[in-house]
Amino acid sequence: ERIDKRDGSVFVKIQDGKLQKNWQRKQRVIYEKEFGKIPEGYKVVMANADNQNFDLDNMVLVSDVEEFIMNQNHLIKKDSELTKTGVLIAKLINKTRSKSNEL
């Protein structure tokens, strides 16, 4: 394991010989072990913004677009319930944008 000095994210070495593909975020490894493969275009965010709290209740699966919306609107908080509410808001914003584009 190694810790990213910028944001405290923990990375786990999963293989050798493929440079950056040798490492994955620890929350991804734990999440996939529990729930199966994470679909392309999705990632796990930490509900309480603590990149070293690997409790399954602290992990939320979001799409890349939803994470972008959450970051853009400051919806990731230190309070996990607020962040989980932020996920719902991001999903709603994303769905609204998708429906608007269909018109």
C-alpha positions as CSV (number, residue, x, y, z in Angstrom):
1,E,0.0,0.0,0.0
2,R,1.0,3.6,-0.5
3,I,-0.7,6.9,0.5
4,D,-1.0,9.8,-2.0
5,K,0.4,12.8,-0.3
6,R,-2.0,15.2,-2.0
7,D,-5.3,13.9,-0.7
8,G,-4.5,11.0,1.6
9,S,-5.9,8.4,-0.8
10,V,-4.6,4.8,-0.2
11,F,-3.5,2.8,-3.2
12,V,-3.0,-1.0,-3.2
13,K,-0.6,-2.8,-5.5
14,I,-2.6,-5.4,-7.5
15,Q,0.0,-6.5,-10.0
16,D,3.5,-6.0,-11.4
17,G,4.7,-4.8,-14.8
18,K,2.0,-2.5,-16.0
19,L,3.2,0.8,-14.6
20,Q,0.2,2.9,-13.4
21,K,-2.2,-0.1,-13.8
22,N,-0.3,-1.8,-11.0
23,W,-2.1,0.3,-8.4
24,Q,-5.8,0.8,-7.6
25,R,-7.5,2.8,-4.9
26,K,-8.1,0.7,-1.9
27,Q,-11.8,1.6,-1.7
28,R,-12.2,0.2,-5.2
29,V,-10.5,-3.1,-4.3
30,I,-12.7,-3.4,-1.1
31,Y,-15.9,-2.5,-2.9
32,E,-15.3,-4.9,-5.8
33,K,-14.5,-7.7,-3.3
34,E,-17.8,-7.1,-1.6
35,F,-20.2,-6.2,-4.5
36,G,-18.4,-7.3,-7.7
37,K,-16.8,-5.5,-10.6
38,I,-17.4,-1.7,-10.8
39,P,-18.9,-0.9,-14.2
40,E,-16.9,1.3,-16.6
41,G,-17.6,5.0,-16.0
42,Y,-18.2,4.5,-12.3
43,K,-16.1,5.0,-9.2
44,V,-16.4,4.8,-5.4
45,V,-16.4,8.0,-3.4
46,M,-16.0,8.3,0.3
47,A,-19.2,9.6,1.9
48,N,-17.5,11.4,4.7
49,A,-14.6,12.7,2.5
50,D,-12.1,10.7,4.6
51,N,-10.0,8.8,2.1
52,Q,-8.8,6.4,4.8
53,N,-12.2,5.3,6.2
54,F,-12.9,2.0,4.4
55,D,-16.1,1.1,6.1
56,L,-18.6,-0.2,3.5
57,D,-21.2,2.3,4.8
58,N,-18.8,5.1,3.9
59,M,-18.5,4.0,0.2
60,V,-20.9,5.3,-2.4
61,L,-20.8,4.2,-6.1
62,V,-21.4,7.1,-8.5
63,S,-20.9,7.6,-12.2
64,D,-18.1,9.9,-13.5
65,V,-20.8,12.5,-14.5
66,E,-22.4,12.4,-11.0
67,E,-19.0,12.8,-9.3
68,F,-18.3,15.8,-11.6
69,I,-21.7,17.3,-10.7
70,M,-21.0,16.7,-7.0
71,N,-17.6,18.4,-7.3
72,Q,-19.0,21.3,-9.3
73,N,-21.7,21.9,-6.8
74,H,-19.7,21.2,-3.6
75,L,-21.9,18.2,-2.7
76,I,-19.1,16.1,-1.1
77,K,-19.1,16.9,2.6
78,K,-17.4,15.6,5.8
79,D,-20.9,14.5,7.0
80,S,-21.7,11.2,5.2
81,E,-25.5,11.8,5.3
82,L,-25.0,15.1,3.5
83,T,-22.8,13.5,0.9
84,K,-25.3,10.7,0.3
85,T,-28.0,13.4,-0.1
86,G,-25.6,15.1,-2.5
87,V,-25.4,11.9,-4.6
88,L,-29.2,12.0,-4.9
89,I,-29.1,15.6,-6.0
90,A,-26.4,14.8,-8.5
91,K,-28.4,11.9,-9.9
92,L,-31.4,14.3,-10.2
93,I,-29.4,17.0,-11.9
94,N,-27.9,14.4,-14.3
95,K,-31.3,12.9,-15.1
96,T,-32.9,16.4,-15.7
97,R,-30.0,17.3,-18.0
98,S,-30.5,14.1,-19.9
99,K,-34.2,14.6,-20.3
100,S,-33.7,18.2,-21.4
101,N,-31.3,17.1,-24.1
102,E,-33.9,14.6,-25.4
103,L,-36.4,17.5,-26.1
